[in-house]
Amino acid sequence: MTPDKWKYVVCPLRVFVGHGTKAEKSFRSRMTMPETEAIAPGVAPTPSHDLIFHGGHTIQDLVFTNFYVGGSAAWKASDIQNIDQALSKAMSDTDLNNVMSQYFSSGNITSTFKPSQVLAGPPPKIVSQGDIENLVLQLFKAGTLNGFDHASTVFNFMLPSGTILNTDPAPTNSGTIAAQLEKPSEVRKGVPVENEDDSTQGLGGYHGSVHAGSGSNTATVYYAVGVYSEKLPDGRVNGIPVFDQPWKGVVATFYHELNEARTDADVEDAIRAGNDPSATKFLGWTSQQGEECGDFPVAEANPLAQVFKEVELTDKSGTVPVQFQYSDNVHGPEGPRTTPAPFAGQVKSKGAKAHAGGKKKRAVAG
C-alpha cells in the first residue's frame, strides 16, 4: 500500500461526545476527512464546517423503534413513556424537520415511530460496540427485526441507569448481553481495533450498521445506542447530563443520533473501507473535517445549554428536549424554523482528496 493511501484513511466522527471531555479529544485526534432563522444564540457562524454530500445512502422517510436493555425492572415506566413520546414528536416535528430537510433535494422528510420493546435480562454493567452489534445480529436471526424495511429503519438501544458504554469493537464476553449471543467473532471483521473510550469520559452514544444474514436473507441493519446520562453513585458522570431529568438527555442523545443516521447512514462502511481511496463514497453529509450534523454544534457550544434545549412543538402541544443540529443555512447550529431551509446542495468536488480519519461518530449530545 502506498503512503498516499495510508494518508487518506477514511474515519469520520460519528460519536456523540461531551465538549472538552477525554472522549472528545480522543475521537477528534483520530478524525480526518476529504478535502432565515437565526443561528443558536452565542455561537458564531462557521462556514468552513458546512456539510458536503459525498453520495452515500440517506434516509428520507425514516422509521425507528426503541429497545430498552436490561429488563423492565431497570426502567421506570414513566421514563419509557416520556422517551417514546418525546422522541417520536421531536423527530416528526415540522419546524425541527425544516432544518434537516435542507439535506434532501426534494425538501420533504418524514419520521415514523414503531412501538418500543423491553429486552429481557438483567442490566449489563458494561456494553461495548461488539456487544451491541452481536445483539443486532441475534435479533435479526431470531426474526425480531422482521417486518421492517431495513434500508430506512434505525433500531435504537437504550441503556439503563448505571450501564457504562464503550467503543470496543470486541464483545465484553462477561456482560449479560454478550453471554447470550452466538459467534461473537463474526462481528466487525476487518475493522481495526480502536482505542477504547467510554461513557464516563464524555461518550454519550453512537450509531452504526451491521451486515446481517446470508444468501437471499441479507440486510444492512442500522442501529444507534446511548447511555442514561447521569451522575453515578460513586461521583463519576456517565454520558452527557445536560437536562434536569435523565430521560430528557436520552431523548436529546437519540435525536442527535437519528438525524445523523438519516443523513449519513453508511458511515460504518466508510470506516470499514478505511484505506481504500473510494471509501468516502459510503458517506452521506459530513463536513470536510469529518463531522456529521450533530457533532460540531456540541464541540462549539459553551455552555452546552446553547444547543441543548427544550423547544416548543409546532402544534403547540408541549415541549421536547433536543440538540440543535448543524445547518448550512446559518453555518452553525439552528433551532426550529417556520419555513424549510433551502437545499444545502453542496457536493464533494471530483478532484477533492478524502482523508476521513478519526473515529466514527458515535457520540450523542456532547
N, C-alpha and C positions, 0 to 999 in steps of 0.2 A: 504494500500500500504506500502511495506517495505521501510525502509530508503535507502537500496541499490538501489531500483528502482528510488527513487527520485534523488539519486546522479547521476545516469547516464541518465539524461534527454537529449534528442537529440535536439540540437538547433544550427546548423552551421551558419556561417556568409554567407549571400547571398546578402548583400547590397553593393553598391558602395559608399564609403565614403572617404573624404579627409584625408590625413595624418595629425595627430596631432589635428584634429578637435574634437569638443564636441561629434559629432555623432560617430566618430571612437572610442573614449574612451567608450562611452555608449554601442555600439554594442559589442566591444571586451570584455567588462566586463561581458557580458552575454553568451559568446561563449564557448562551450565545445564540445568535440568530442571523438570517440573511440580512446581506446588506440591502325663534330664538328665545331658548331658555338659558338661564344663567348657569355658569359653572358653579360647582359647590362652593359656597362662601368660604374664603380663606385659602383656597387652593388656586395657584397660578396656572394659566394655560401652558401646556407643554406639547406643542405640535410635533416635536421630534419623537414623541411616543404614540402618535396616531397609529391606529390599527391598519394593517395591509392584508389584503386577501391573497392567499397563496394557492388557492384552487382546491383545497381539501373539502371533505364532507361537512356540511352544516345541516342543522335540523330546523326546518321552517315550522313544521307542525309537531311540536314536542309533546310526548307522553311521558309521564313519570309516576312512580309509585314508591312508597316508603316501606322499608323493612326495619323493624325495631329489634335490635340484637339484645340478647340477654334475658329473654322471657318476660312475662307480664309482671312478675314481682319486681323487676328492675326499673319499671316505668310507672309514673303516675298517669292515671287515665286522663287527667286534665291536661298533662303535658302532651300526650299523643293527640288529643283532640285539638289543642291550640296549635301545635306544629302543623298538623294536616290541614286545618282550615286556613291558617295564615299563609302557609307556603303556596297552597292552591290559589288563594286570592291574589297573592303577590305576583305569581308567575303568569296569571291571566289578566292582570290589571291593564286597562287601556293606556293610561298615562305613563306607567312604567314601561310598557312594551313600546311606547312611542320613541323611547330611547333606543331599545335593542333592535327595532325594525330597520334601522339605518344600515344594518349589516346583511340585509336581504334585498335583492334588486326589486322584488315586487312590492316591498314595503309592508307586506302582510305576514304576521306570525300569530300562531295560536299555541295554547298550552292546555293540556288535558290531564287532570289528576285521576288516577285509578286508586281504589280503596287500599289502604295500608294493611300490613300483616305484622304480627309479633312473632319472631322466631324463637322457638323453644330452646331451653338450655340455660344454665346459669351464666351470669355476665362474665366475660373474659377479663383478666387483668390487663393483658396486652394484646393488641391486634396489629399485625403487620400487613403490608400490601399483599404479601404472599398468602396470608390467611384469607383476606377479602377475595382475592382472585380465585382461590380454591373454593371458597363458599359460592361464588358466582357459578363456577363450573359444576358444583354439586347440585345447585338449584336448577340449573339448566338440564342436567342429566335426569333429575327427578321429575321434570315436567312442570315445576313450579312457575317457570317463566314462559310456558306455552300461552298462546293467545295474545301475545304482544308482538307488534311489529318491531323487531329488534333494531332496525335501521333508524327508527325515530323515538326509541324509548330509552330512558335512563333509569336505572334501578338505584335508589338511594338506600344506604345502610347507615342508620343512626346508632351510634354507640352510646351506651348508658352511662350514667354518672359513675365516675371513678375509673373508667377504662382508658388506658393510655394507647394512643395511636402512633405508629411509626411508619417509616417508608422503606423498611427492609423488604426486598423482593422475595425473600425466603420465608416459608411458614415458620411460626414460632415452635411448632411441634410440642408445645406444652399447654397452650390455651384451649379453652373449650371448643372454639371454632375449629382449630387445626386438627384436634384429636378425632373429630367425627368425619373427617374428609378422607377420600381415597386419592392415591397417587399425587402427593404434593409436588413431586418433581416435575409434573407436566406443565406447571405454571411458568410463564415468562422465560421460555427457552430463548437463549441468545441475547438476553438483556443484561448489560453489565451490572454488577453489584455496585450500588451507590453507597456513599457514606450514610449511615443511619441518622435520621433526625426524628424527634418525637414531639408529641403534643405538650410536654412540659417545657419545651424550648421554643414555643411560639407557633407550632404547627396546628392549624385548625381542621384541615381536611384536604382531600384531593379527588380528582376524577380521572378515569382511565377506561380501558377496554380490554377484553379478552376474546380470543377466538375459540369458540366452543363447538363441540360436536364433531362429527366425522361424516364423510360421504355426502349424501344428499341432505343430511340434517346438520348443516353447519351455519354458524352465525357469528357476527361480531356483536358482542354484548357490551353495552356501555353501563358504567357504574359510577357512583360517587359515594364517598364515605366521609363522615365527620364526627367530631367528638362533642360531648356535652360540656361546653366551655364553662368552667367554674374554678373556684379556689378550693383545693383539696384539703382534707383534714390535717395533713402534715405541713400546710402552709404554702405548698407549691401551687402555681397556676397551671391549669390544664386547658389547652386551647387558647381562645382569644375572647375572654369575657368582656363584653362592652356594655351590654344592657343590664337592666335591674333584675331580670329573671333569666335563668339559663335557657329556657325554651325559646326565648326570643333570639338568643345567639345561635341556636340550632337553625332557626328559620333563615337568618341572615347568611349563615355559612352555606346552606344549600341553595339559597337564592344566587349567591356567588357562583357555586359550582355548576348549577343547572344552566346559567347563562353562558358560562364558559364552555360547557359541553355542547350547547346548541350552536355556538359559533366556531368551535374548534374540536369537533367530535373525535377525530382520529389522531390526536396528539401522541397517544401511546405508540401508534405505529411509526410515527416520525422518530420517536426516541429509539424504538427497536431498530429502525433502519440506520440510525446513528451515523456511521462513517460514509454511507452512500450519499454522493452529491445530490441525488434525486429525492432524498428523504423529506425535503420541505414540501413535496407535492401532497403529502398527507395533511399538512397544516391548513387550517381554515384562516381565521382572522387573528393575527398576532402583531405586535409591534416589531420594529427592526431589532429591538433588544431581546425579543423572545417572550414578551409579556402577553397574557390573554386579557380579556376585557375587564376582569376583576382585580388584576394584580397591581397595576400602577396606582390606582386610587388609594389602596391600602398603604403602599410604600410612601406616598406623598402626604397623606393626611397626618396632621399633628395639631390637635389630638384626633384620635380615631372617630370621635363624635362628628367630625366634619363630613364623613362619608357613611357612617353607621347611624341610621336614623329611623324613627318610626314615622311613616308618611301616611297621609290620608288617602284612602282608596278613591278611585274616580267616581264611584257611585255613592260616595259619602257614607258608606255603611260602617265605617270604622277605620282603624289604622293597622298597618303591618310593619314589622321590623325588617329592614333591608340594608344592603350595602350598595351605594351608588356605583354604577358601572362606568367604564371609560367610554366617552363619546367623542368621536372625531369631530362632531358638530361644534363642540365647545373646546376641544383639545384638552379634555380632562374629565373628571367625574361629573355626571349630570344626574340631577334628580328628576322626578316625574315631570313630564311636559304635556301640554294640552294638544299639541299637533305633532304628527310624526316627523322625526328628524329626517332631513334629506339623505338619500342613499350615500353612504360613505364613498363607495366606488373606487377605492384605491386597490390597484392590482400590482403585485410584485413585478418589477422590471425584468424582462427576459435575461438581461445581462447581469443582474444582481447576483452576487455570490452569497451563499447561505451558510451561516455558521451558528446553527441553533443550539448552541451548547448551553448547558445548565440543566437543571432537573426539570422534569415535567411539572407542570403546575399542579399542585395538589392543595395548596393552602387555601383555606377559606377565610374570610373575614379578618384579615390582618394585614 
